[in-house]
Amino acid sequence: MTAAPGSGDVRDPSPEVLLHLARQAAAAGAAVLARRDPEALDATSKSSDSDWVTAFDVAAEHAVRSVIRCARPHDAITGEELGTTVPSGFTPDGDRVRWSIDPLDGTTNFIRNIVYYGTSVAAAGADGTWLAGVVNAPALHRIYWASRGGGAWVSENGSVRRLVGPRARQGRLLGTGFSYDAAIRTEQVVALGTLLEGYGDVRRLGSAALDLCLVADSTLDAFVERGLHEHDFAAGALIAEEAGLSVHRPELRPMLDGGPTEAERLAGVTAAGPAELIDSLTGSEPGSASGEDRA
């Protein structure tokens, strides 16, 4: 018997069921962000003067977790602000699910009232395969979503369309981002010239989750960034992949094993775009790019 969407039946972690719940959870987080109040940000610096957390980040993560725990209390959850929580009895090799949450991707944008921010929620199956992902951007009035094998979609002001990736055109745009680490950032700037070969210009919008979605909806033609956390790319990479793009995820140590070291994370590259771009980044034979879809 198939479980109803959003039910707590751990025996049926189908992509469709997980997507239904992911959309509810992301909506709960985005509702917190939609109440943005510049007088209540309570922003504090984390790793650098460009890396911030606000009261809204934390409140949004609590809201997302509450929805997930209510429906699937036996699942593990990894979030940017509250870390990884593993319920009693959870076994990684069992028929269980792990969620990856970025409650507010684009915190600096949020603080400065720049519209590129949102809540990202993704679910991976017991074998680590990403099964469902949602990026809800309240200031853009857009919700992006995808399920494994179910395609990628966007809703904007009530209108829904399927995403099919970039269209062939001149003046292609490359999306990217830069590390908070000054040394890594310098290396990224030096490498940017090579990355831009074949592209007319570059955009740096401040939210990797949305950058990946913008490749899926053809606003950008490709995206490359070094040093992302899993929660930054988990949902957006699946959305780009289901839109037909080649996607490369960094091979990071699993979060249930403690996650990657800082050095491992900073060395990892996330990319979405045409197969030839992924091949050039990974050293693969032309046409062989398929993306690493494991958590």
Secondary structure, 3 states (H helix, E strand, C coil): CCCCCCCCCCCCCCHHHHHHHHHHHHHHHHHHHHCCCHHHCCCEEEEECCEEECHHHHHHHHHHHHHHHHHCCCCEEEECCCEEECCCCCCCCCCCCEEEEEEEECHHHHHHCCCCCEEEEEEECCCCEEEEEEEEECCCCEEEEEECCCCEEEEECCEEEECCCCCCCCCCEEEECCCCCHHHHHHHHHHHHHHCCCCCEEECCCCHHHHHHHHHCCCCCEEEEECCCHHHHHHHHHHHHHCCCEEECCCCCCHHHCCCCHHHHHHCEEEEECHHHHHHHHCCCCCCCCCCCEC
